[in-house]
Amino acid sequence: MSNKQFAQIIVDVPTMQTNQPYTYQVPDNMVGIIQAGMRVDVPFGGRHVMGFVIALVSDTDVPVQQLKTITHILDLTPALNEELLRLSDYLAAETFAFRITILQTMLPNALKASYERILTLIDEVDDDTQQRLFKGLDQVTYQAREWTTEDIEKITRLRRAGKIEVTVKVNNKANIKTQLAYQMSADIEFLENEYQALKTNAKKQRQLLTFILGHMGEKWSKRDLQAQLAVHDAVLNHAVTHQWLTKTRIEQLRDPLATVAVGPTSPLALNSEQQSAFEAIIHAADEGQYQPFLLEGITGSGKTEVYLQAAQHVYNQGKTILFLVPEIALTPQMVQRVKSRFGAQTAVLHSGLSDGERYDEWRRIERDDVKIVVGARSAVFAPLRHLGLIIVDEEHETTYKQSDNPRYNARDVALWRGEYHRIPVVLGSATPSLETRARAQRGVYALCQLTNRAAVGARLPQVEIIDMKETLAAGPETNFSDQLRQALNDCLARGEQAILMLNRRGYSSFVMCRDCGYVPRDPNCNLAMTLHMDTKTLKCHYCGHEEAIPTQCAHCGSKRIRYYGTGTEKVEAELATLLPQARVIRMDQDTTRKKGSMTKMLTRFGQHEADILLGTQMIAKGLDFANVTLVGVLNADTALGLPDFHASERTFQLLTQVSGRAGRAKKAGKVFVQTFNPTHYAIAYAKNHDYEGFYQQEMAVRHAGNYAPYFYTIQIQASHTDENTIAKQMFQIVRWLKSRASNDVIILGPSPKPIAKLRNRYYFQIILKFKQRDEMDVLLTTLYNRAQKAKDDLQLSIDRDPVSFL
């Protein structure tokens, strides 16, 4: 049996019984060609499916005659490397997800589409290959299902020998973009004869022909050739007519950073705290040791400069760097800063790119064309080799957690990859998550603190808390207190800029009858709908239901149905009345849907084409504008009312982050925080930029309530179209868990979720709290297995360390 080879394959059938690999026999003529990480076509249950080869073995316990055989190899090189295969195994267990789902998540969308590989001859091959496989052409499509294994083996060997080039054409989604190019003649005798025959006054033709003689057989794009020689189209057309050049097309990688115009910048001088942090990080990198660092620095303390100089040190050693930011809104400014140091060696990965751009960036990374990747959550799977440093900026942000299956946290994946490569992982934040700070306190992470603003003369802004109950009691309903209105006037009079943050979207939160209190709700989800004045409709942002704005109360018939609450559109309208001279940019989910719109808005604001940037949470973090001296938070306590133990922490983080946008250069900053809860500790500590005070009080609250980081948390969520059925099922699950879990496991629920009905399904949840991180894993995996076999439309998911309970 030793001459046989067998493949362990995860098949593309997302059910529990396929989570473990199936063993297939490798045909003799595929031995030596097939590799772990390749995708293959295999028979499964009477049909053919795609599968990932995760391992090759020389022996198996299963009788060979019972094994099915691999039909075709779908890749010429592995789609996923050894590291990502191992990571998929870890994440499947960590997130209670199917391994095939994890494997698919790691690939860019373009590779999930239907695609074809194009083979191009770039050197001499034997007649059989030229005539039978290439049909006399220079280029053919890879025919995995039509060629024999011997054919594929031959192609693979020719590719390894550098005689065949492989490119990928993705149908419908991400076609390879090409540009006009010229192939230079390789016939030296012909070219020299042509040169002798040139007229003496044909200077441009002589210049071109001289260049061709120096680059015979090469392909040059038209753009590069004209940039090099400054020759007109007529000269190139003459060369084509005389067969010095042959027109062709070559691949042109889409570059999402092409419009990011930045000049090179030099490293800044580090202060003593920055220098200390920098030296600790590069020491771990030089020693080849896995070490997570918490870089805790107040807003404007120069965390990014520490990141960049540590990255430069690692880059100079020939290693690569992964740089994560929590959301697209932060990407443009961070990309500019990284590109200004690393130039064309920078790639970017985030959901704002087209499939084609992301696919091309992925290939640049995979081919080792770039050394530093900047991106949001999914960039954590970038196929970088020789990783030397991972940076997770704003590590506390909840956007690092995937909200649907597979529910991975990019911060945890970054730590796993750091341990795999034995490198430092830097977690940066002005307001670290309590879990991260607690680990640093215990010495699990190394703690580096930056307590001063880096810019000369820059200091933290003064924060003033305004009680909106007093403002509204004294006059008509408004979004602006007298203090904030006056501050805006003064700011604009000085020629400075302001940022206003609102924790809402849409024109107005909801519509309410002033006589009976009735609020129109979405029939599918039973949620108050958001008012949109642009379309004159009420919308549900969970299921998409939309209806006209009512003029009469459906409950009591009153015509006194009014807009209630506030939204960015309504604030923009009020600003136009209060400050007609102010130029306002509104940035929220509705205005930033169009590709590239966010970058354009931030660029315009940075060039002072607007006085006020009005936006939702997306403007609270990471933005660095020297002329911003005023920040207004219009409704500080929106998040405090949410049914979530993170509510105080999120409010403190948000207020601290948005306050940090003011006074980042030499001009002093001022922050006004409008709230109905001025005495709440999250708001009081944010006023004084006091993370230490907040940390101590919130840790006491968490300890008293048996919450993280003192307990680990699991959320079991299930849904059904019938409310009684799901309630009964969840009570059965609780009884089953209680009979098997240890006595120190706290089981809460079942209870309806805060959003109890969504898209005509009813949602219930159970919360588990326990001390030992993995103590419930076996039991929960068994539960998940059993739920897969359940009939009657039950859907169940398990979320480890949920970031929200909504």
N, C-alpha and C positions, 0 to 999 in steps of 0.2 A: 504493500500500500504506500510505501515511501515515495514511489515515483508519481503518485497522484497528488493533486492540489485541490483544496476545497476553500470556498469563500463563505465568510459570515456576512450575511446581507440583511439590511433593514429595508423592508419593502414599503412602497408608497401606498399603504393601506392604514389610515389612522384609526386603528382600534387597539384595544389593550393586548390582545393575543399576539399582535405583530410588534410589540414593543421590544421583544427579545429577537436577536438576529436568527434568521433561518439559514441552514447550511445548504449550499448548492455545490454541485461538482463543477470544477473548472475543466473545460475540454482541453485535451492535450495541446492543441494548437494555440490556445490562449495563454498557456503557462509561459511566464517570462514577459508577457505583455500587460496582463491585468495587474492593477495596483490598488491598494487601499485608498479610498477617497474617490474612486471612479464611480460613475453611474452605469448601470447595466440594465438590460432588458431580460426579465426572467418570467417563466410561467408560474402562475399563482392562482390556485382555485379555479382552474378552467379558463383563465384569461392571461393576458400578458400585462405586466406592470413594470414600472421603473423601480430600481432599488439602488441603495448606496452600499458599496463594498466597504465594510468597516475593518475587516481583518482577513488575512489569508493563512490557512493552516495546512499541515501535511497529513493530518490524521483526524478521524472523527469516530464517534461511538455509533453513529447511525449506519446501518448496512448500506453499502454503496448502491445496491440495486433499488433502494427506496428513495434515493436522492434524485431530484430534478437537476437538469443541466442549464447553465447560463446560455442564453440564446445569442445575445449581442453585447458588445461593449459600446457604450454611447459616448464615451469621452476618450480623447487621445492622451490627455494628461489628467491627473486627479483634480476634481472640482473642489475638493476640500483637503487640506493637509492633515498630518497626523495630530497636530495640536488641536485643531478645530473638531476632529473626530472625538478626541478625548473629552473636550469641553462639552460636546453634545451629550455624552454619557452622563457627565456630572449634572448638566442642566435638566435633563429629563427627570432625574431623581429629585433634584432641588425644587423644581417647579410643578411636579406632578403632571407632566405633559408627555405626549407621545414623542418618542425620539425622532420619528420622521418629521414631525412638526418643527422640532428644533433644527434639524438638518436643513430643511427648506428655508427657515428663518435666516440662516446664515448666508444664503445666496442672494445676490441682487435680483430684483424683479425680472430683469431681462433674461437671466439664466433660468427663470422658472417658465418662461414663455416657450413656444415652439421655436426652434432655432436650427440652423444648419451650419456645419463647419465647411469652410472653403479651403481646398488644398491648392497651393500654387507651386509649380516647379520653379526652383531657383538655381538648379544645377543639372548636369547631365544625368540621365537615368537609363536603365536598360530598356530595350525595345518593348518587352512585355508590359512594363509599367506605363511607358509612353503611349502605346497603342491600345492596350486592353483596358487599363484602369483610367487613363487620362483621355482615351479616345482621340489621341493626336493633338489635344488641346494643352494650353499652358495651365488651365485652371478648371477644376471640377468640384462638385459638391461631395462631401464625405457621405458614402452610402452604407451606414452601419447595418441596415437590414438586408442589403442586396449583396454585399461583398462577403466572400468566405473569410473564415478566421485567418487562413493563410494570407489572403490579400491584406487584411488589417495588420497582420504581423509585419508584412513587407513594408507597408506604408509607415508603420511606427518606426521601423529600423531606418528607413530613408529620412524620416523626420529627425531622428536622433543624430544622423550623420550630417544634418544641415542641408539636405538636398530638396526638402519640401518644407514650405512655410504654411502654417495653419492660422487662418483667421476665422472669426465667427460672424455669421449673419443672423440676426435675430428677426424673425418674421413678425410684422405688425407692431412690435414694441420698440425695439432698439436697433434699427439698422445701422450698420457701420457707415459712417459719413466719409465721403471721398472728396478729393480735390484733383484738379487737372495737374498732370505732371508730364515730364518728358524723360524718355529713356535715351541715353546717349549711345551712339554707335560704338561698337567695340572693334571695328575693322580699321586698324591703324594705317594700312597701306592706302585704303580708300580715303581716309581723312587727310593724310598727308598730300595725296594728289589733289584733293579739293583745295587744300590750303595753298598749294603752289599755283592753282588756277585763279585765285582771288585777284580782283582788281586792286590796284594800290590805294584807291580812295574808299574802299569798302571797309572802313575802320571798325564799325560795330560787328560786321560779320567776321572779321579777323579776330576781334576780341572774343567772340562767342566760340569760334572754332578752336582757338588756343585753349579756352577753358575746357572744351569737350575732350581735346587731346590729353588734358591732364586728369580727366575724370571719366575715362572710357568705360562704358557698360553701366554707369551709375544711373539711378533714378533721382531726379530733382523735381520738387513741386514748382509750378510756374511762379508762385509767389516768392519762393526762396531764390529761384534763379534770377528773377528780375531785381530782387533786392541786392543780390550779389553783383550783378553786371550792369544794371540800369539800361537794359535793352528793351526796345519797344516790341509790341506784338508782331509788327511786320517782319522784324528780324527773325523772330522765333518761327513765324510761318514760312519764311524763306528756308530756314534750316530743316523744317519738316518736309517741305517740297523736295529738297535736295538730299533727303534721307540721312542728314547728320543726326537728327533727332526723330524719335517716334513718339507720338502722343499716347499717353496712358493715364490711368487714374491710380492714386495711392490713398491709403487710409489717412483720414484727418481726425484725430481724437478731439472730441468736444471738450472744451475747457471752460468750466463754469467760473473760473477765476480770471478769464481773459479781460473782463470789464473792471476787475479790481485793480485800479491804477494806483500803485504805491511805489515810492522810491525806497531805496535801501536805507535802513536805520542802523545806528551803532548801539551797542550795549550801553546802558546808563550806569553810572557809578552806584554801587549798592551801599546802603547804610549798614550799620553794624548788625542789626537784627536780620536784614535780608542776607548779608554775607554769611552769617552763622547758619541760616536755613540752607542756603546754596551749598555750603561746604558739607553739611550733613548729608544732603541728597546725593551729591557727586561722590562722596566717600562710599556710600552704599553701592552706587553704580560701578565704581572702580573695583570694589571688592567682590562684585558679582553676588550680592546678597539680596534676598527678598526682604524688603522693609517698607511697610506702609507708613507714610508720614501724614499727619494732620497739619497743614499749613493754615493756621488760624490767624487771619489778619483783618483789622478793621477796614472798612471800605476806603479805597484810595491808598492803601498801605504799600502797594507795589508787588502784590502777589504775582501778577503776570510777568513782571520783569524777572522774578526768581524762576518762574517756569521757563522763560525763554533762554536764560543763561544756562540753566541746567540742561535744557534741550540741546543747546549749542555744544556743550561739553560732550554729551553723548553722541551727537551727530559727528563731531570731529573724530570720534573713535570708529566711525563707519557703521553705527547702529541706527535703528529707526525709532521714531517717537510716535505715540498715540496720544492725542490731545482731545479730550471729551468736553463738550459744553452741553448744558442741559436742554437747550431748545434752539430752534432756528433763529429766533430774534437776536440771540447773542452771537451767532456765527459770523455775520458780516464784519463787525469790529474786530473780533478775535482773529479772523482770517487775515484781515489787513495787517494786524500786528505780527502775525506769524510769517506772512508772505514777505513783509518788509525785511525780515531777517534771513529767511530761507529761500526766497524767490521761487523758481520753478520746481523746487524739490517739495512743494506743498501740494497736497491733494485735499479735497473737501468731500465729505459724505453726509448728506442729510435728506430728509423727505421733501425738501423744497426743490430738489433737482429733478429734471425729467428722467425717465427711465434710461434714456440714451446717455445722458450725462453721467448718471450714477454708474451705469455699466462701464463706460469708458474710464471713469475714475478708478473703479474696482480693478480693471485690467492694468492700469498704470501701477497700482499698488502691487498687484500680483506679479507683475513683470519686474518689480524692483526698480521702476523708473523714478519713484519718489521715496523720500526718506521720512516725511512727517505728514501725518493725517490729522486733520481737524474735522470733527463732526459731532453730531448729536447721538442719541442712544444707540441706534443700529450700527454706528461706526465702530462700536466695541468689537465687532466681528471682522474688522478689516484684516485681510490675509497678509499682514506685515510679517516679514521674517526678520530675524536678528533684532528683536525688540530690546531696546535699552532703557526705556523710560515710559511710564504711563502717567498722564496728568488728568485728574477729574476735577474740573473747575466747578464751583458752586455745588459741592458734593451733597449738600442737604436737599437739593431740589427733587420733588416727587416725580418730575418728568423723566428721570432716569429709570423709573419703573414702568414696564409695559403693562397697560391696563387690561389687555385681553390675552388670550392664550398664544404663546407660552409667556407666563407672567414673570419674566426675568428682570432683575435689577442690574442695569449696566455697571453700576458702581461695584457690585459683587463680582460680576464677570471680569471687570478690570483687575480686581484683587486676585482672582483665580489665575488670570494670564500673567500677572506679576509674579506669582509664586511659581508658575510653570517655567518662566524664563529666568527666575532668580534675579529680579531687578527691583528698583524702588518704584512705588506707586504713590504719587502725591495727591492727597485729597485736600482741595483748597476751599475755604469759605470764611466769610466774616461772621456767619452764624451757623456753626456746624450743627448737624443733627445731634440730638442728645445721645443716640446710640454710638455715633462716631466719637463724640467728645468723651463719653464714658470709657470707651476702649483706650483712648489716649491717656485718660486719667489712670487707668490700670496698667499702663505701660505696654499694652498690646500694639498700639501705634506710637510712633515717635511724635512728640508734640513740638512744633516750631511756632512761635507767636510773633506777630508783627503788630506793635501797639501804637505806631505813629504813621501819619500820612507821609507818603514818599516825596511828594512835590514840596519844594522849598516854600515855606510860608503857608502851606495848605493845612487846614485844621478841620475837625469835624464840625458840621453845621449846628447852629442852635435850633432846638426843636420846641415848638409851642403847641400845647394841647388845647383844643377849642371844644367846649361842650355845646353840641348842636341843639340840645334840648332848650338851652337858653336862647339861642339864635332863633329857633322856630317859634318859641313862646312870644317873642318880642315883635314878630312881623310875619309876612306871608311866606309860603313854602319856597325855599330856595336851596340851591346846591352850594352857595357861597356865603360864608360868614363875612361880617364886616371886615374883620382882621385880614382874611385872605384876599378879599376884593381890593383893599387898600394896598396890600403887599404886591399884588399883581400890577396895579397902577404904577407903583414906585419902581418896580423891576423894569417895566417897559420904558419908563421915563429915563432910566439909566442906560438904556440900550442893551440890557442883559436878557437872558432867556429863562423860561420857566417850564417845569414838567408838572403836569397834573395827572394823578392816577385815580382811577375809579374802578372799583371791583365789580364791574357789571359789563354787559354788552347789550346792544340793541338800543332803542329809543327810550324805553321805559320798562321797568321790570314786569309790571302786569297791570291789568285793568281791574278796577274794583267799583262796585256799586256803593255810593256814599249813603244810601238809605238802609240797605239790609246787609251790606258787607259781602255780597256774592262776588266771587272771582271766577271768570270763565276758565274752565280746565279742559285739557286735551282728553277726549274720550278713551284713547288707548292707554295713556300712562297716568291719568288722574293728576297731572301736574299743571300748575299755573303756567300759562303761555306767555312768551315774550312778545312785546309790542314792537313792530317794525314800521316806522312811518314811511320809509321809502316805497314799500309795496302796499301800504295800508292794510296790513294783515297781522294776525296773531300767529306765532309759530311755536311749535314744540321742538326744542333743540335736541331732544333725545330720539324721537321717532320720525320727525319731519312733518307731522300733521300741521296743516295750515288752514286758517279760515279768516273771513272778513272781520274787521273790528266792529263789535256790536254797538248800536246806538241806543238800545233799550235793554234793561236788565231781564235776563231770561227767568229769573226767580221771582221777582216782585213786580216787574213791569215798569219800574221807575226809569225816567230818562236821565237821572243823575248818576250816570256811569262815567267814571273819570280815570285818567291815567294816574297810576300810583307808583311811587318809587322813582328811580332815575336810571338813565343809561347814557352812553357816550354821545349819542346823537342829540339827546335832550340837553346835556351839558354844553355841547358845541353850540346849540341854538341860544342857550342862555348867555354864553360867552360873547356871542355876536351882538347881543343887546347891551351887555355890561361894558364890553371893551371893543367897540366897533372897529377901532384902528388896529387891533391885534391880528396878526396872521397866525392861524391855528392849523396844525396837522393833527388829524384824528387817526390813531393807530389802534385797531382792535381786530378781532377775527374776521369781521365783515370787510374791512378795508384792506386787509393784507392777504386775501385769498389769491390774488393774481400773482403769478410767479415774478419774483424780483421786486415786487412793490415795496416790501419792507426795507430792503437795502436802499431803494431810491428815496423813501421817506427819511430814513436816518441820515443819508447823505445831504439831502436838502436842509434838514434841521442843523446838521453840523456846519453847513455853509451859511447859516443864519438867514435862510430864505423863509423862516417862520420864527415867531416869537414864543409860541407855546406849543409844546408837544403834549397832547391829551391822549391818554390811552389806558388800557387795562393792565393786568399784571405783567404782560410781556415787556413793559417799559421800566419795570421796577429794578431790573438787575443788569449789571455788566456794562451799561452805557456810560461813556466817558466823554463829556462835553465841557470844555473849560469855561464856557460863557454861561453855564447854567448856575444861577445863584439862588433860585427859589424852587422849592418842591412843595406841592400841595396834595395831601391825601384827602379825598373828598368824603370817603366813608370807610374809616379805619376798621370798623368792627363787623363787617359783613361776614367774615369767616368765623367769628367767635360763636355765632349761633348754630354752627353745624354740629350734628351729632357724631363727634369724632374726638378721640382723646388727643389728637394732634392739633386741635383748633388753636390753642394758645400759642403753641410753638410756631405754627404757620403765620399767625398774626404778627408775632414778634419778629420773625425772619423777614416778612414782607415789609414791615415798617422800617426796619433797620436798613434793608437793601435799598428801598426807594429813597430814604433819607440820604443815603450815601451818594446819590446822584448830584447833590448840591455841594458847591464850594470845593471842587476837586483841584482847582488851581489856586492862584493867589487871592482871588476875590472871595470874600467871606460868604458863606451860604446860610440860608434860613429855611426851616421846614415848618409847615403848618399841618397839624393832624386833626381833622374833624371827626368827632366821635360822639356816640350817645353813652359810652362807658368810660369816662375819663379816669376812673379810679382802678380799672382792671390792671392787674400786675403786668400783663404782656405789654400794654400801652405805656404804663409808667416806666418800665425798664427800657423800652425802646426810646423813650424821650431822652434818657441819659446815655444812650448807646452802651448800656450796661449788660453785656452778654453774661458775665460772671454771676451777677445778681440774679438774672433770669434763670440761668442754668441751675443754680442752687435751689431756687423756689420750685421750678418745674420738676426737678428730680424728686423733691419731697412730695409733690402732688402725684407723680407717677408711682412712687414707692407706696403711698397710701392706697392707691387704686389698683395695685398689682398690674401695672402697665410696663411696656418696654421703657428702658432697657433692663428692668428687673425681671421681666417675664418675656418669653417668646410668644408670639401670637399667630394663630391660624384662623382664617375665615373660610368656612364651608358655605358655599352659596348654591342654592338649587332653585329651579324654576319649573313651572308647569302651566298649562293653559287653564287648569281648573284649580281654584284656590283651596278647596277642601282636600283635594288629592295631595297637593304639595305640603299642606300643613300636616296631614297624617304621616306622609313619608318622612318628614323632618323629625317628628316626634319619635318615629321608629329608629331613626339614625341616632338620636340622642340616647335612647335606651340602650342601643347596641354599643355605643361608645362608652357609656357609663359602666356597663357590665364588663368591659375589657381594659379601660384605662386605669392607671394608678390613682389612688385617692387624692394625690396632690395636684392633679390636673383640674383646672377650673373650666367648667363647661357652661356657657351662657346661651340661653335660647332654647328652642328656636323662636325667632321673632320675624315679623315682616321687615324687609329692608326699608330704610328711609324713603327710597323710591320703590314702592311696593308693587307697582304695576308698570310694565314697560313693554310696548309692542304686543299688547294682548297676552302677556305672560305674567304670572304672579311670582314674586321673588321672596324667598325666606333665607335667613342666615343663622348660622351657629358660630359662636366665637369660642375658641379654645385658648387657654393661657397655661403655660407650664415653664418649668425652670431649665430643663435639659434640652438643648436645641433639637436633637434627633429622636427624642424619646417617643414621639408619636408617628414617626415616618412609616414604620412597618404597618401599623394599624390603619393609617390614612391611605397607604397604597392599596391595602386590601379593600378598604371602602370604595376607592376609586374603581378598582377591578369589578366589584359587585355592581356599582352604578352603571358600568358599561353594559352589563347583562340585563339591567332593569328595562322593562317594557313600558308602554303607556306614556311615552313622550317626556319622561323625566330627564332634565339636564342638570348635571352637578359639576361644580368646579371647586378646586382647593387652592387658596392663595396664602402663601407663606409671607409673613411680615407685611400685611396689606398697608398701603399708604393712605387709604381712605376707606370708610365704612359706608359710604353713600351708595 
